[in-house]
């Protein structure tokens, strides 16, 4: 059967348009995939270059200084004494205090927003919480120094600039991250999980505790780790409210009410005063290497915890 010219003229333009559309779509997909690949590789390259720069500037610290001197209990650069133990202790105390305060408050707030609060409250409260993350750290440090430190001193501390004050400020700074990401993780749990638990007789709290929270565990762990990373990496606010005392607080019930100094605050306070190429200069970069490794370890731990909860495919089957 022959095809008439009129039929060819009516079908060929549409087929040509469809073919051209498919080619344009494939070209657009290829372009987007290339941009995503470039962005991902660029991120890895940038992180690698940062680490290489830190190694180049900070490796003399670990080569020229004995480990016994490097991890001693005294930091006094004027006499070339670079003991990192006071700085590690200060960072540990401030971060642990912030985690103890921020994690329970953040998770309970996320549960309330995601599972209990009515829709109108959630639409009001969540944007406000996310806006809090945009407050500059220098402003929070100033408020902590002016308003919070006197209150801490009234609790019985010799000074209001203590590890506890720093923990309160860092907890406040970590809360928006923990709340927002945890609430998103709870929201991502399928509604069928809740309906199934309620259908077999579970109460709302039993459903939240035994079904929703375990299902959202990976996202919650990521939220907590990001909050910890924010606490460890904060500089200006901590430098303003912790007292900047490079000593190890005595092991006593009021250990959190003693002035301390963190690693980040040390870098910020002393980097502008050192000569490039000096041992003091290298030690500050060595502190940066330690911070980098701590952050990398936290991320690796989070990936291991999250990866252990995700079923892996074997042979095409879960």
Secondary structure, DSSP 4 states (H G I P E B T S, - for coil): -PPPHHHHHHHHHHHHHHHHHHHHHHHHHHHHHHHHHHHHHHHHHHHHHHHHHHHHHHHHHHHHS-HHHHTSS-EEGGGTEE--HHHHHHHHHHHHHHHHHHHHHHHHHHHIIIIIS-HHHHHHHHHHHHHHTTS-HHHHHHHIIIIIHHHHHHTT-S-S-SHHHHHHHHHHHHHHHHHHHHHHHHHTS-HHHHHHHHHTT--HHHHIIIIIHHHTHHHHHHHHHHHHHHHHH--HHHHHHSB---SPPPSSTTGGGS-B--HHHHHHHHGGGSPTTSHHHHHHHHHHHHHHHHHHHHHHHHHHHHHHHSPPPBTTB-
